Amino acid sequence: MAIVAVLAGGAGSRLGGAKATALLGGRPLIEHVIEAAREGGLEPVVVAKADSPLPPLDCTVVLEPAQPLHPLCGIVTALREFAETAVVVCACDMPFVTGPLLSWLAGKDAPLVVTSAGGELQPLLGRYARSLLARLEAALAEGLSMREVAERLGAEVAGAAELERFGDPIRLCSSINTPAELAAAGG
């Protein structure tokens, strides 16, 4: 079964606290992503720092190194721990992602697939192949941004036209970063 690495290692400083535990519709943000993974027939695995606040979860939790503070650290950890071929990646603050979209990403063949909507690249919703592990580790050591990683590694970009079959591309790719965004989403 393909893995969805649910990234939950961020500090959530713009939100004012841990994103994984922020409530949207009476449920923690992370539960929306875990549910979508299961709806897509995929196994959710949460990747977080040891000190990341998490709600009670009914899935595997893997601890990533305390440093560096970078989402690529979680992706590298997931690839090392779980990927025979690839992992689908989704940030825990992306509650509108759907199971069919995650399943579709899991079925892609390109080594690196990231999403894009509204002209904004979203590298924290994509598919990362294990064959890229050494290059991802080097990018992490170099401190590249996720967008720089996607560009440098020649990511296939799944744009709005491809994402429309799964819903509104902007909504699918949106993340909750601030209290105002959480309130606007219904939290």
Biotite code that builds the C-alpha atoms (Angstrom):
import biotite.structure as struc

atoms = struc.array([
    struc.Atom([0.000, 0.000, 0.000], chain_id="A", res_id=1, res_name="MET", atom_name="CA", element="C"),
    struc.Atom([1.322, 3.443, -0.888], chain_id="A", res_id=2, res_name="ALA", atom_name="CA", element="C"),
    struc.Atom([2.222, 5.806, 1.936], chain_id="A", res_id=3, res_name="ILE", atom_name="CA", element="C"),
    struc.Atom([1.075, 9.383, 2.476], chain_id="A", res_id=4, res_name="VAL", atom_name="CA", element="C"),
    struc.Atom([3.658, 11.166, 4.609], chain_id="A", res_id=5, res_name="ALA", atom_name="CA", element="C"),
    struc.Atom([1.646, 13.718, 6.571], chain_id="A", res_id=6, res_name="VAL", atom_name="CA", element="C"),
    struc.Atom([4.176, 16.385, 7.527], chain_id="A", res_id=7, res_name="LEU", atom_name="CA", element="C"),
    struc.Atom([3.583, 17.762, 11.027], chain_id="A", res_id=8, res_name="ALA", atom_name="CA", element="C"),
    struc.Atom([7.015, 18.948, 12.149], chain_id="A", res_id=9, res_name="GLY", atom_name="CA", element="C"),
    struc.Atom([6.530, 22.691, 11.718], chain_id="A", res_id=10, res_name="GLY", atom_name="CA", element="C"),
    struc.Atom([6.314, 25.117, 14.616], chain_id="A", res_id=11, res_name="ALA", atom_name="CA", element="C"),
    struc.Atom([3.113, 26.818, 13.421], chain_id="A", res_id=12, res_name="GLY", atom_name="CA", element="C"),
    struc.Atom([4.431, 30.212, 14.510], chain_id="A", res_id=13, res_name="SER", atom_name="CA", element="C"),
    struc.Atom([2.220, 32.184, 12.086], chain_id="A", res_id=14, res_name="ARG", atom_name="CA", element="C"),
    struc.Atom([-0.827, 30.262, 13.297], chain_id="A", res_id=15, res_name="LEU", atom_name="CA", element="C"),
    struc.Atom([0.085, 30.861, 16.921], chain_id="A", res_id=16, res_name="GLY", atom_name="CA", element="C"),
    struc.Atom([0.503, 27.189, 17.782], chain_id="A", res_id=17, res_name="GLY", atom_name="CA", element="C"),
    struc.Atom([0.769, 23.695, 16.420], chain_id="A", res_id=18, res_name="ALA", atom_name="CA", element="C"),
    struc.Atom([-1.025, 23.298, 13.113], chain_id="A", res_id=19, res_name="LYS", atom_name="CA", element="C"),
    struc.Atom([-1.708, 19.601, 13.671], chain_id="A", res_id=20, res_name="ALA", atom_name="CA", element="C"),
    struc.Atom([-3.912, 20.335, 16.687], chain_id="A", res_id=21, res_name="THR", atom_name="CA", element="C"),
    struc.Atom([-5.675, 23.470, 15.375], chain_id="A", res_id=22, res_name="ALA", atom_name="CA", element="C"),
    struc.Atom([-9.383, 22.764, 15.063], chain_id="A", res_id=23, res_name="LEU", atom_name="CA", element="C"),
    struc.Atom([-11.309, 22.992, 11.811], chain_id="A", res_id=24, res_name="LEU", atom_name="CA", element="C"),
    struc.Atom([-14.908, 21.839, 11.912], chain_id="A", res_id=25, res_name="GLY", atom_name="CA", element="C"),
    struc.Atom([-14.370, 20.517, 15.431], chain_id="A", res_id=26, res_name="GLY", atom_name="CA", element="C"),
    struc.Atom([-11.491, 18.249, 14.381], chain_id="A", res_id=27, res_name="ARG", atom_name="CA", element="C"),
    struc.Atom([-7.719, 18.757, 14.333], chain_id="A", res_id=28, res_name="PRO", atom_name="CA", element="C"),
    struc.Atom([-6.372, 19.838, 10.939], chain_id="A", res_id=29, res_name="LEU", atom_name="CA", element="C"),
    struc.Atom([-4.217, 16.732, 10.708], chain_id="A", res_id=30, res_name="ILE", atom_name="CA", element="C"),
    struc.Atom([-7.264, 14.433, 10.923], chain_id="A", res_id=31, res_name="GLU", atom_name="CA", element="C"),
    struc.Atom([-8.642, 15.868, 7.677], chain_id="A", res_id=32, res_name="HIS", atom_name="CA", element="C"),
    struc.Atom([-5.470, 14.832, 5.818], chain_id="A", res_id=33, res_name="VAL", atom_name="CA", element="C"),
    struc.Atom([-5.340, 11.405, 7.479], chain_id="A", res_id=34, res_name="ILE", atom_name="CA", element="C"),
    struc.Atom([-8.957, 10.793, 6.499], chain_id="A", res_id=35, res_name="GLU", atom_name="CA", element="C"),
    struc.Atom([-8.271, 11.857, 2.892], chain_id="A", res_id=36, res_name="ALA", atom_name="CA", element="C"),
    struc.Atom([-5.325, 9.440, 2.700], chain_id="A", res_id=37, res_name="ALA", atom_name="CA", element="C"),
    struc.Atom([-7.510, 6.569, 3.837], chain_id="A", res_id=38, res_name="ARG", atom_name="CA", element="C"),
    struc.Atom([-10.296, 7.578, 1.451], chain_id="A", res_id=39, res_name="GLU", atom_name="CA", element="C"),
    struc.Atom([-7.710, 7.336, -1.327], chain_id="A", res_id=40, res_name="GLY", atom_name="CA", element="C"),
    struc.Atom([-6.776, 3.800, -0.265], chain_id="A", res_id=41, res_name="GLY", atom_name="CA", element="C"),
    struc.Atom([-3.403, 4.954, 1.045], chain_id="A", res_id=42, res_name="LEU", atom_name="CA", element="C"),
    struc.Atom([-1.682, 4.497, 4.413], chain_id="A", res_id=43, res_name="GLU", atom_name="CA", element="C"),
    struc.Atom([-1.187, 7.727, 6.371], chain_id="A", res_id=44, res_name="PRO", atom_name="CA", element="C"),
    struc.Atom([2.091, 8.067, 8.263], chain_id="A", res_id=45, res_name="VAL", atom_name="CA", element="C"),
    struc.Atom([2.617, 11.206, 10.334], chain_id="A", res_id=46, res_name="VAL", atom_name="CA", element="C"),
    struc.Atom([6.171, 12.581, 10.310], chain_id="A", res_id=47, res_name="VAL", atom_name="CA", element="C"),
    struc.Atom([6.895, 15.045, 13.122], chain_id="A", res_id=48, res_name="ALA", atom_name="CA", element="C"),
    struc.Atom([9.565, 16.336, 15.475], chain_id="A", res_id=49, res_name="LYS", atom_name="CA", element="C"),
    struc.Atom([9.709, 14.736, 18.937], chain_id="A", res_id=50, res_name="ALA", atom_name="CA", element="C"),
    struc.Atom([8.377, 17.956, 20.463], chain_id="A", res_id=51, res_name="ASP", atom_name="CA", element="C"),
    struc.Atom([5.603, 18.505, 17.889], chain_id="A", res_id=52, res_name="SER", atom_name="CA", element="C"),
    struc.Atom([2.215, 18.657, 19.629], chain_id="A", res_id=53, res_name="PRO", atom_name="CA", element="C"),
    struc.Atom([-0.069, 16.061, 18.072], chain_id="A", res_id=54, res_name="LEU", atom_name="CA", element="C"),
    struc.Atom([-3.607, 15.003, 18.901], chain_id="A", res_id=55, res_name="PRO", atom_name="CA", element="C"),
    struc.Atom([-4.241, 11.331, 19.608], chain_id="A", res_id=56, res_name="PRO", atom_name="CA", element="C"),
    struc.Atom([-3.763, 9.555, 16.261], chain_id="A", res_id=57, res_name="LEU", atom_name="CA", element="C"),
    struc.Atom([-4.685, 6.116, 14.974], chain_id="A", res_id=58, res_name="ASP", atom_name="CA", element="C"),
    struc.Atom([-1.816, 5.810, 12.525], chain_id="A", res_id=59, res_name="CYS", atom_name="CA", element="C"),
    struc.Atom([1.940, 5.381, 12.564], chain_id="A", res_id=60, res_name="THR", atom_name="CA", element="C"),
    struc.Atom([3.960, 8.370, 13.784], chain_id="A", res_id=61, res_name="VAL", atom_name="CA", element="C"),
    struc.Atom([7.621, 8.630, 12.802], chain_id="A", res_id=62, res_name="VAL", atom_name="CA", element="C"),
    struc.Atom([9.984, 11.087, 14.425], chain_id="A", res_id=63, res_name="LEU", atom_name="CA", element="C"),
    struc.Atom([12.239, 13.133, 12.212], chain_id="A", res_id=64, res_name="GLU", atom_name="CA", element="C"),
    struc.Atom([15.491, 14.671, 13.485], chain_id="A", res_id=65, res_name="PRO", atom_name="CA", element="C"),
    struc.Atom([15.141, 17.801, 15.627], chain_id="A", res_id=66, res_name="ALA", atom_name="CA", element="C"),
    struc.Atom([17.273, 19.726, 13.141], chain_id="A", res_id=67, res_name="GLN", atom_name="CA", element="C"),
    struc.Atom([17.041, 21.135, 10.603], chain_id="A", res_id=68, res_name="PRO", atom_name="CA", element="C"),
    struc.Atom([13.679, 22.856, 10.826], chain_id="A", res_id=69, res_name="LEU", atom_name="CA", element="C"),
    struc.Atom([12.685, 22.285, 7.224], chain_id="A", res_id=70, res_name="HIS", atom_name="CA", element="C"),
    struc.Atom([9.813, 20.352, 5.614], chain_id="A", res_id=71, res_name="PRO", atom_name="CA", element="C"),
    struc.Atom([12.342, 18.501, 3.474], chain_id="A", res_id=72, res_name="LEU", atom_name="CA", element="C"),
    struc.Atom([13.601, 16.897, 6.696], chain_id="A", res_id=73, res_name="CYS", atom_name="CA", element="C"),
    struc.Atom([10.224, 15.148, 7.028], chain_id="A", res_id=74, res_name="GLY", atom_name="CA", element="C"),
    struc.Atom([10.222, 14.061, 3.387], chain_id="A", res_id=75, res_name="ILE", atom_name="CA", element="C"),
    struc.Atom([13.731, 12.628, 3.653], chain_id="A", res_id=76, res_name="VAL", atom_name="CA", element="C"),
    struc.Atom([12.741, 10.806, 6.871], chain_id="A", res_id=77, res_name="THR", atom_name="CA", element="C"),
    struc.Atom([9.654, 9.315, 5.210], chain_id="A", res_id=78, res_name="ALA", atom_name="CA", element="C"),
    struc.Atom([11.651, 8.154, 2.193], chain_id="A", res_id=79, res_name="LEU", atom_name="CA", element="C"),
    struc.Atom([14.307, 6.565, 4.412], chain_id="A", res_id=80, res_name="ARG", atom_name="CA", element="C"),
    struc.Atom([11.756, 4.806, 6.623], chain_id="A", res_id=81, res_name="GLU", atom_name="CA", element="C"),
    struc.Atom([8.952, 3.774, 4.292], chain_id="A", res_id=82, res_name="PHE", atom_name="CA", element="C"),
    struc.Atom([9.523, 4.180, 0.608], chain_id="A", res_id=83, res_name="ALA", atom_name="CA", element="C"),
    struc.Atom([10.230, 1.211, -1.527], chain_id="A", res_id=84, res_name="GLU", atom_name="CA", element="C"),
    struc.Atom([9.607, 3.403, -4.557], chain_id="A", res_id=85, res_name="THR", atom_name="CA", element="C"),
    struc.Atom([7.975, 6.711, -3.521], chain_id="A", res_id=86, res_name="ALA", atom_name="CA", element="C"),
    struc.Atom([5.846, 8.530, -0.981], chain_id="A", res_id=87, res_name="VAL", atom_name="CA", element="C"),
    struc.Atom([3.017, 10.958, -1.453], chain_id="A", res_id=88, res_name="VAL", atom_name="CA", element="C"),
    struc.Atom([3.573, 14.025, 0.703], chain_id="A", res_id=89, res_name="VAL", atom_name="CA", element="C"),
    struc.Atom([0.928, 16.296, 2.194], chain_id="A", res_id=90, res_name="CYS", atom_name="CA", element="C"),
    struc.Atom([1.364, 18.955, 4.854], chain_id="A", res_id=91, res_name="ALA", atom_name="CA", element="C"),
    struc.Atom([-0.886, 18.540, 7.894], chain_id="A", res_id=92, res_name="CYS", atom_name="CA", element="C"),
    struc.Atom([-2.308, 22.028, 7.313], chain_id="A", res_id=93, res_name="ASP", atom_name="CA", element="C"),
    struc.Atom([-3.926, 21.142, 3.963], chain_id="A", res_id=94, res_name="MET", atom_name="CA", element="C"),
    struc.Atom([-7.382, 20.025, 5.132], chain_id="A", res_id=95, res_name="PRO", atom_name="CA", element="C"),
    struc.Atom([-9.113, 20.259, 1.749], chain_id="A", res_id=96, res_name="PHE", atom_name="CA", element="C"),
    struc.Atom([-7.004, 17.682, -0.048], chain_id="A", res_id=97, res_name="VAL", atom_name="CA", element="C"),
    struc.Atom([-9.045, 14.710, -1.260], chain_id="A", res_id=98, res_name="THR", atom_name="CA", element="C"),
    struc.Atom([-8.474, 10.982, -1.298], chain_id="A", res_id=99, res_name="GLY", atom_name="CA", element="C"),
    struc.Atom([-8.823, 10.735, -5.073], chain_id="A", res_id=100, res_name="PRO", atom_name="CA", element="C"),
    struc.Atom([-6.161, 13.432, -5.556], chain_id="A", res_id=101, res_name="LEU", atom_name="CA", element="C"),
    struc.Atom([-3.738, 11.690, -3.184], chain_id="A", res_id=102, res_name="LEU", atom_name="CA", element="C"),
    struc.Atom([-4.398, 8.365, -4.914], chain_id="A", res_id=103, res_name="SER", atom_name="CA", element="C"),
    struc.Atom([-3.801, 9.948, -8.332], chain_id="A", res_id=104, res_name="TRP", atom_name="CA", element="C"),
    struc.Atom([-0.483, 11.402, -7.124], chain_id="A", res_id=105, res_name="LEU", atom_name="CA", element="C"),
    struc.Atom([0.528, 7.973, -5.812], chain_id="A", res_id=106, res_name="ALA", atom_name="CA", element="C"),
    struc.Atom([-0.038, 6.533, -9.284], chain_id="A", res_id=107, res_name="GLY", atom_name="CA", element="C"),
    struc.Atom([2.165, 9.034, -11.109], chain_id="A", res_id=108, res_name="LYS", atom_name="CA", element="C"),
    struc.Atom([5.396, 7.748, -12.665], chain_id="A", res_id=109, res_name="ASP", atom_name="CA", element="C"),
    struc.Atom([7.600, 10.856, -12.589], chain_id="A", res_id=110, res_name="ALA", atom_name="CA", element="C"),
    struc.Atom([10.249, 10.873, -9.841], chain_id="A", res_id=111, res_name="PRO", atom_name="CA", element="C"),
    struc.Atom([8.990, 14.201, -8.505], chain_id="A", res_id=112, res_name="LEU", atom_name="CA", element="C"),
    struc.Atom([5.494, 15.570, -8.957], chain_id="A", res_id=113, res_name="VAL", atom_name="CA", element="C"),
    struc.Atom([4.313, 18.732, -7.223], chain_id="A", res_id=114, res_name="VAL", atom_name="CA", element="C"),
    struc.Atom([1.049, 20.591, -7.487], chain_id="A", res_id=115, res_name="THR", atom_name="CA", element="C"),
    struc.Atom([0.342, 24.161, -8.504], chain_id="A", res_id=116, res_name="SER", atom_name="CA", element="C"),
    struc.Atom([-2.758, 26.311, -8.371], chain_id="A", res_id=117, res_name="ALA", atom_name="CA", element="C"),
    struc.Atom([-3.254, 30.013, -8.844], chain_id="A", res_id=118, res_name="GLY", atom_name="CA", element="C"),
    struc.Atom([0.289, 30.314, -10.197], chain_id="A", res_id=119, res_name="GLY", atom_name="CA", element="C"),
    struc.Atom([1.720, 29.125, -6.876], chain_id="A", res_id=120, res_name="GLU", atom_name="CA", element="C"),
    struc.Atom([3.872, 26.013, -6.718], chain_id="A", res_id=121, res_name="LEU", atom_name="CA", element="C"),
    struc.Atom([2.848, 23.725, -3.835], chain_id="A", res_id=122, res_name="GLN", atom_name="CA", element="C"),
    struc.Atom([5.738, 21.309, -3.233], chain_id="A", res_id=123, res_name="PRO", atom_name="CA", element="C"),
    struc.Atom([4.211, 20.033, 0.027], chain_id="A", res_id=124, res_name="LEU", atom_name="CA", element="C"),
    struc.Atom([1.499, 18.268, -1.923], chain_id="A", res_id=125, res_name="LEU", atom_name="CA", element="C"),
    struc.Atom([3.196, 15.858, -4.279], chain_id="A", res_id=126, res_name="GLY", atom_name="CA", element="C"),
    struc.Atom([4.996, 12.604, -4.902], chain_id="A", res_id=127, res_name="ARG", atom_name="CA", element="C"),
    struc.Atom([8.675, 12.046, -4.149], chain_id="A", res_id=128, res_name="TYR", atom_name="CA", element="C"),
    struc.Atom([10.523, 8.977, -5.441], chain_id="A", res_id=129, res_name="ALA", atom_name="CA", element="C"),
    struc.Atom([13.084, 7.149, -3.343], chain_id="A", res_id=130, res_name="ARG", atom_name="CA", element="C"),
    struc.Atom([15.492, 7.412, -6.288], chain_id="A", res_id=131, res_name="SER", atom_name="CA", element="C"),
    struc.Atom([15.791, 11.129, -5.434], chain_id="A", res_id=132, res_name="LEU", atom_name="CA", element="C"),
    struc.Atom([16.844, 10.521, -1.826], chain_id="A", res_id=133, res_name="LEU", atom_name="CA", element="C"),
    struc.Atom([20.531, 11.427, -2.224], chain_id="A", res_id=134, res_name="ALA", atom_name="CA", element="C"),
    struc.Atom([19.668, 14.608, -4.127], chain_id="A", res_id=135, res_name="ARG", atom_name="CA", element="C"),
    struc.Atom([17.019, 15.538, -1.551], chain_id="A", res_id=136, res_name="LEU", atom_name="CA", element="C"),
    struc.Atom([19.512, 14.991, 1.278], chain_id="A", res_id=137, res_name="GLU", atom_name="CA", element="C"),
    struc.Atom([21.983, 17.263, -0.520], chain_id="A", res_id=138, res_name="ALA", atom_name="CA", element="C"),
    struc.Atom([19.302, 19.921, -1.024], chain_id="A", res_id=139, res_name="ALA", atom_name="CA", element="C"),
    struc.Atom([18.445, 19.705, 2.673], chain_id="A", res_id=140, res_name="LEU", atom_name="CA", element="C"),
    struc.Atom([22.101, 20.126, 3.653], chain_id="A", res_id=141, res_name="ALA", atom_name="CA", element="C"),
    struc.Atom([22.311, 23.097, 1.291], chain_id="A", res_id=142, res_name="GLU", atom_name="CA", element="C"),
    struc.Atom([19.215, 24.698, 2.855], chain_id="A", res_id=143, res_name="GLY", atom_name="CA", element="C"),
    struc.Atom([17.283, 25.064, -0.399], chain_id="A", res_id=144, res_name="LEU", atom_name="CA", element="C"),
    struc.Atom([13.652, 26.134, -0.197], chain_id="A", res_id=145, res_name="SER", atom_name="CA", element="C"),
    struc.Atom([11.052, 23.587, -1.236], chain_id="A", res_id=146, res_name="MET", atom_name="CA", element="C"),
    struc.Atom([10.349, 25.558, -4.406], chain_id="A", res_id=147, res_name="ARG", atom_name="CA", element="C"),
    struc.Atom([14.073, 25.586, -5.234], chain_id="A", res_id=148, res_name="GLU", atom_name="CA", element="C"),
    struc.Atom([14.176, 21.822, -4.682], chain_id="A", res_id=149, res_name="VAL", atom_name="CA", element="C"),
    struc.Atom([11.256, 21.301, -7.070], chain_id="A", res_id=150, res_name="ALA", atom_name="CA", element="C"),
    struc.Atom([12.845, 23.509, -9.701], chain_id="A", res_id=151, res_name="GLU", atom_name="CA", element="C"),
    struc.Atom([16.350, 22.062, -9.364], chain_id="A", res_id=152, res_name="ARG", atom_name="CA", element="C"),
    struc.Atom([15.105, 18.474, -9.562], chain_id="A", res_id=153, res_name="LEU", atom_name="CA", element="C"),
    struc.Atom([12.893, 19.178, -12.571], chain_id="A", res_id=154, res_name="GLY", atom_name="CA", element="C"),
    struc.Atom([9.583, 18.377, -10.914], chain_id="A", res_id=155, res_name="ALA", atom_name="CA", element="C"),
    struc.Atom([6.607, 17.534, -13.056], chain_id="A", res_id=156, res_name="GLU", atom_name="CA", element="C"),
    struc.Atom([4.006, 20.146, -12.140], chain_id="A", res_id=157, res_name="VAL", atom_name="CA", element="C"),
    struc.Atom([0.383, 19.098, -11.857], chain_id="A", res_id=158, res_name="ALA", atom_name="CA", element="C"),
    struc.Atom([-1.384, 22.369, -12.551], chain_id="A", res_id=159, res_name="GLY", atom_name="CA", element="C"),
    struc.Atom([-4.923, 23.619, -12.215], chain_id="A", res_id=160, res_name="ALA", atom_name="CA", element="C"),
    struc.Atom([-6.109, 21.946, -15.415], chain_id="A", res_id=161, res_name="ALA", atom_name="CA", element="C"),
    struc.Atom([-5.108, 18.518, -14.064], chain_id="A", res_id=162, res_name="GLU", atom_name="CA", element="C"),
    struc.Atom([-6.332, 19.190, -10.535], chain_id="A", res_id=163, res_name="LEU", atom_name="CA", element="C"),
    struc.Atom([-9.815, 20.396, -11.540], chain_id="A", res_id=164, res_name="GLU", atom_name="CA", element="C"),
    struc.Atom([-11.081, 16.818, -11.794], chain_id="A", res_id=165, res_name="ARG", atom_name="CA", element="C"),
    struc.Atom([-10.595, 16.562, -8.001], chain_id="A", res_id=166, res_name="PHE", atom_name="CA", element="C"),
    struc.Atom([-12.237, 19.862, -7.054], chain_id="A", res_id=167, res_name="GLY", atom_name="CA", element="C"),
    struc.Atom([-11.283, 23.522, -6.928], chain_id="A", res_id=168, res_name="ASP", atom_name="CA", element="C"),
    struc.Atom([-7.479, 23.545, -7.423], chain_id="A", res_id=169, res_name="PRO", atom_name="CA", element="C"),
    struc.Atom([-6.981, 26.601, -5.184], chain_id="A", res_id=170, res_name="ILE", atom_name="CA", element="C"),
    struc.Atom([-8.896, 24.961, -2.339], chain_id="A", res_id=171, res_name="ARG", atom_name="CA", element="C"),
    struc.Atom([-7.201, 21.578, -2.805], chain_id="A", res_id=172, res_name="LEU", atom_name="CA", element="C"),
    struc.Atom([-3.752, 23.185, -2.589], chain_id="A", res_id=173, res_name="CYS", atom_name="CA", element="C"),
    struc.Atom([-4.510, 25.668, 0.158], chain_id="A", res_id=174, res_name="SER", atom_name="CA", element="C"),
    struc.Atom([-2.830, 25.473, 3.515], chain_id="A", res_id=175, res_name="SER", atom_name="CA", element="C"),
    struc.Atom([-3.902, 27.041, 6.787], chain_id="A", res_id=176, res_name="ILE", atom_name="CA", element="C"),
    struc.Atom([-1.106, 29.312, 8.004], chain_id="A", res_id=177, res_name="ASN", atom_name="CA", element="C"),
    struc.Atom([-2.757, 32.064, 10.048], chain_id="A", res_id=178, res_name="THR", atom_name="CA", element="C"),
    struc.Atom([-5.671, 32.481, 12.463], chain_id="A", res_id=179, res_name="PRO", atom_name="CA", element="C"),
    struc.Atom([-7.495, 34.477, 9.755], chain_id="A", res_id=180, res_name="ALA", atom_name="CA", element="C"),
    struc.Atom([-7.103, 31.608, 7.245], chain_id="A", res_id=181, res_name="GLU", atom_name="CA", element="C"),
    struc.Atom([-8.332, 29.133, 9.847], chain_id="A", res_id=182, res_name="LEU", atom_name="CA", element="C"),
    struc.Atom([-11.365, 31.314, 10.593], chain_id="A", res_id=183, res_name="ALA", atom_name="CA", element="C"),
    struc.Atom([-12.112, 31.764, 6.887], chain_id="A", res_id=184, res_name="ALA", atom_name="CA", element="C"),
    struc.Atom([-11.949, 27.972, 6.447], chain_id="A", res_id=185, res_name="ALA", atom_name="CA", element="C"),
    struc.Atom([-14.536, 27.500, 9.159], chain_id="A", res_id=186, res_name="GLY", atom_name="CA", element="C"),
    struc.Atom([-12.282, 26.823, 12.142], chain_id="A", res_id=187, res_name="GLY", atom_name="CA", element="C"),
])
